[in-house]
Amino acid sequence: MQYPPSKLPGTGTSIFTVMSALAQAHGAVNLSQGFPDFSCDARLSGLAAAAMQAGHHQYAPMPGLPALRGQVAARVLARYGADFDPGTEITITSGATEALLCACAAFVHPGDEVLIFEPAYDAYAPLIRLQGGIPVPIQLTFPAYRIPWDAVHAAVGPRTRALLLNSPHNPTGALLAPADLAMLRSLAAQHPQLLFFSDEVYEYLTFDGRPHLSLCADAVLRPRSVVISSFGKSLHITGWKVGYCLAPPALTDEIRRVHQFTVFSTATPFQHAIAAYLERYPEELDTLGSWYEQKRNRFLELIGGSGLEPLPCEGAYFQLLRYDGLSSLPDTELVQRLTVEAGVACIPVSAFYAEAPEHRIIRCCFAKRDETLAEGAARLRAWFRRNH
């Protein structure tokens, strides 16, 4: 039999899966994949158990439980001053990636171009290609990782369907600034066909007094934006796969057309649990940024003396470390050696590029217990002292 050609011929197993497997094989401290090694709030897991005991095992409504959509609307209004209708503008999805898949499937047609900013989360380009779209990578400026707006203006053309934005940014931690929103408004005025897909899953994780600027709060950008977020990051429940997207009614209608034939609905007991948790304990999300800021600061203290140069981290829960003053090894080779020899798994930042520059940067996740961070940092310091 002759099988059809692959739609993703250049896509293999993600670097996150590869490094986590390597970490497990060598008993390494896993600072690679972006998930906590601690549990969620026991009150939240208790609410999930209670929802199961109450018999909430069947399909939820396709757009999501009304109670959860209502809680999302309340949070968005309180945080950003943006009033979204739970019935027509909010959809609960099976994680942020499914929301982005629905957006791409709904709006990206064969031959359409979507601008993505590198280093970019590795799901972006494949999701665009699956729809026959063309990802157009634009490299953020190094080392501050800012958007080069001259390059963006030059890249936007009649085939450009959307810009895919990510703030707080994975892997760099960079945040959109007011000047960036002004540039987006300028693009919107010049290109009436342009949509904005905004991945804001780390929206609560901003540091040093910096605000998160959501596209949903901008009166010009909101009518053409799909804003995506996730409870996995904000409630430490990445395995529950519960996310949501905000969009005006006309865009929401199209997203739901895809969502209903992708997963139809998201896990019912988890939706009940999250809705109840947000209603009873709304203050927990408001303190999340300062809590993770302390973890970032602790990790920076722990790696002091290693010779690794930390780059600025304004948000999310990843710290980039520059090592070009210590080693000439490519980052892909360095992370292999660190996992096997030092017992610490990290991510090579080159994995976030189509054509990576030779910056020699690794990414560490600090969404870990303090003892995990201390052990990982001690192993890194010891390895670099021995080898450099």
N, C-alpha and C positions, 0 to 999 in steps of 0.2 A: 504493500500500500504506500502511496505517496502522501505524506502528511502536508497540510498547508503550512506556509511560512509563518514564522513567529512574528507576532506584533511587537515584541520587545526583544529583538535578537541580541542587543548589546547589554541586556539587563540580567545580572546574576543574583545570587544571594546577597542581601544587603550587608554592608560592612558591620552594622550593629549586631546582626545575627552571627556573623563570622567571629567577631571579637568576643562576644559573650560565650560562644561555644569554646573558643580557645582559652578564655579565662577559666571556664569550668574544668576543662581538660587539665589545666596546670595549677589548679587551686589558687588562682590569682584573685586579688582584690579587684572587683569589677567597677571601675569608674568610667566604663565605656558607654553602655546603653543608658538612655535617659529615663530611668525609672527609679523610684525610691527603694531602699532596702529596709524600710520600716513600714509598719502597718498604718492604715488610715485610722481616724478617730473611732474608738470602740463604739461610740454612740451611733455612728453612721453604719457600721457593720451590723449593729444591733437592730437598726431600723430596717436594714435589708432582710435580716432573719425574720423580723416581725411581719414584713410584707409577704414573705413566703409562707409563714404560718397562717396568715390571713387568706391565703389562697390566690394570690395575684400571680398566676402562672400562665395566663393566656395572653393572646396578642393585645398589646396596647393600641390605642388609636394610631393610625398611620403617621400623623404629624407629631405625635408625642402626647403624653398625658396632659390634659388641660392644667392640672395643678403644677406640673413642672414648667410648662410654658409660661404660666402665670408668674412663677418665681423668677424665671429668667427675665421676664419683662420688668418685674419690680427691681431686680438688681441692676439692669441696664439703665433704667430711669434714675435710680438713686446715684449710680456711679458716674454716668455720662450725661444725664439730663436729656436722654433720648427716649421718646415714648414709642414703643413698638407694640403693635396689636398681636397678642398671643394667638389669635385665630388665623390671621392672614400673613404674619410677618416673621414668625418664629417656628422653626422645625427642629425637633430632637432627632439626632442621628446616631448611628453606631460608631461613635468616635469622630474626631475632626477629619480623619482621612476619608471616611465615607462621605462627609459633607463636601469635601473638596472634589471627590470623584463625581458626586451629583452635579456640582457646579460646572465641572469640565464637560461632563456628558450632556448637560442641558444647553450649554452655550458655545462650546468649541466645536466647530465644524471642520471637516477635512480641508487642510490648507490654511486654516486660521493660525495666526501666530500669537503666542502668549509670552510676554517678557517675564523672565525670572531673574532673581538677583543672587549671584554666587559669591560666597559659598551658600548653597541652597540645600534644604532638606531633601533627601534623596527620593522622596515619593513624587515630587512636583513634576519633573520631566516625564517619567513614565505615565502618569495620569493624563498628561496632555497628549502624549503620543498614542495612547490607547484610543483616543477620539479622532485620530488622524490629524491632530494639530501639530504645530511645530514649536517646540520650546526655543526661545531666543535668550541665551544667557548673557547677562551683563555683570561684569565683575565689580563688586563693591571696592571702594578705594582702600588701600592698605596703608597703615595698620588700623585706622579708625573705623573702617568698614562703613563708609557713608555712601549714599546713592550718588553716582556721577550723572547729574541731571542732563548735562550736554549730550552724553551718550544715549540717555533715554530718549530725548527729543529726536535724536538722529535715527534711532531704531524704530520709533513708532511710524507706521505707515498704514495704507488702506487695508492691509490684511491683518493688522494687529487687532485681536479681539479683546485682550485683557492684559492687565498687569497683575502679577501675583506677588503680593507683599507679605512680609512676615515681621511682626514687631510685637513684643520683644523677640529678637532674632535668634534662631538656632542655626549655626552654632556660636555666633559671635557675642550675643548679649546686647547688641546695639538696639537703640530705640529710634523710632521716627521722631523728628523734631517739628516744631511749627513751620519752619521753612520748607520741610518736605511736603506737608499738607498743602502749602501754598503752591508748590510745583505741581502737585497732583490736580489741584483745581485748575491750574493753567492748562494742563494736558486735557482735562475734561472739556474745557471750553473750545479747544482746538480740534478735538477728535470726538464727534458725537457718537461714534460707534463703540467707544472704549468702555469696558467694564473693569471693575477692580475686585479681585479676590483677595481678601485680607485675612491671613492666618494669624489669629491673636490668642493662641492657646495659652500663652504665658502672661496673659493680661494682668494678673494680680502680682506678678513677680517683677517689680521694678525697685531700684535701689537708689540710695543717696538722695532721696527727696524728689527724684524725677518722676513725672506723671506718665501714665500710658495714654497715648493719643489714639483713640479708636476712630476708624472711619465712620462708624455708625453715628458719631456725634457731630459730624460735619454736614451742614445743611446742603452744600453743593455736591459732596461725594456720596452721601447716603442713598440718593435715588438710583445710583448705578453701582452700588457695592453689595457684595456678598461677604458678610463678616462671619468668621468661623471661630469657634472656641471649643473648649473641652473641660469637662469636670475631672478628667483623668489627671491633669496637671494640678488643678487647684485644690482637689480633695484627696490627692495621693491614691488614686484608684485607676491607674492606667489599664489594668486588666478588665475593668468593667466595660470599657468602650462605650462611653456615653458622652456625646458632644452635642453641639447645636449650631445652627446658622441663623443669622439675621439678614433679611433682605426685604425690599419693598414687595408689595403683593404680586406684581406682574412677574418678578424674578422668582419669588417663592413658589408661585404656581408651577413654573417649569422645573424647579428643583424637586418639588414633591412628585411630579410626574416620573422622575427618575428614581427617587427614593422609594416609592411604592413598589417598584419592580427590581430594586436592588436588595434591600433587606426587609422591606415593608414597614417594620417597626423595630424599635430597640427594646432591650430586655426590660420587661414590665416591672419586676420587683425592684430592680435598681432605680428605675425612674421614680417609683413610689418613695424609695428610701431617700434619694437626693432631694426630692421636693419637700419631704418632711424635715430633712436636716436643714435646708436653707431657710425654711420657715421658723424653725425653733432656735437655730444657732447662727444667725446672719453675721455675727461679729467675727466668726472664724475666718472668713475670706478676707476681711479687712485688715487682719494682722499678718497675713501670709507673707507679704513682701518683706516686712521687717524681720520675720523669722528666717526666711531664706537669705536675707542680707547678712545676718549673723553667721550663717553657715558659710557663705562666700568668704567673709572676713576670717573666719576660723581656718578655712582651707588655705587662704593666702598666708596666714601666719605659719601654718604647719609646713608649707613648702619653702619657707624662707631659708636661705642658705644652700638651696639645691643648685643654684645657678640658672634655674628656669626663669624666664621673664614673663610675668603675667601681663596679658593685654587687658585693657579696660573692659569691665563687665557691668553694663548698666541694667541688665535684667535677665530673665530666664534662669536656668540653674546649671549653666555650663561655664567653665573657666577655660579660656584658651591660654596655652603656655608656649612661648617661643623658645626654641632650643638651638638656634643657629650659632650661638656663641659657644656651644658645648659640643656639637657633633655635626658632621657633614652628611650623616645618614639620611636618606629620604624618609619622610614620615611613615610611609607604609612599612619600611624595614625596621624603623625604630620601634613602632608599637608592637611588632612581632617579638623583638628582642626584650622589650620591657615586660611583656606578658610572660615569656618563657624564663627569662633570667632574673627579672626583678620581682615577678609575681604581681604586676599591676597592669590591668588592661585599660587602654585609652583608645581614642578614635583619631585616626589621621585626618586632618582637615582637608587634605587633597581629595578625600572621598566625596566632598561636597561640591566638586567642580567637574565640568565636562573636560576642560583642559586646565589642569591646576598649575598655578605659579609655584616656584620653588621657595616657599616662605618658611618651611620647616616649623610647622605649628601642630600641636596636638590638643585635643579637647578632652577635658575631664568633667564628669558630672559630679556636682557636690550635693545632690539630693540623696544624701546617705547619712547613716548614723554617725555620730561624732567619732566613735571608735573605728569605724570603717575609714573615715577620712584620715584619722591619725595614723592608722596602719599603712594606708596607701601612700601617704606623704612620706612616712619614714622609709618605706621601700624605695620610693623614687629618689630621695636624698642619698640613700646608701648606694644605689646603682650608679648614679651620676658621679659620686665621689670615687667609686672604684674604677670607672671607665673613662673619666675625663678629668 
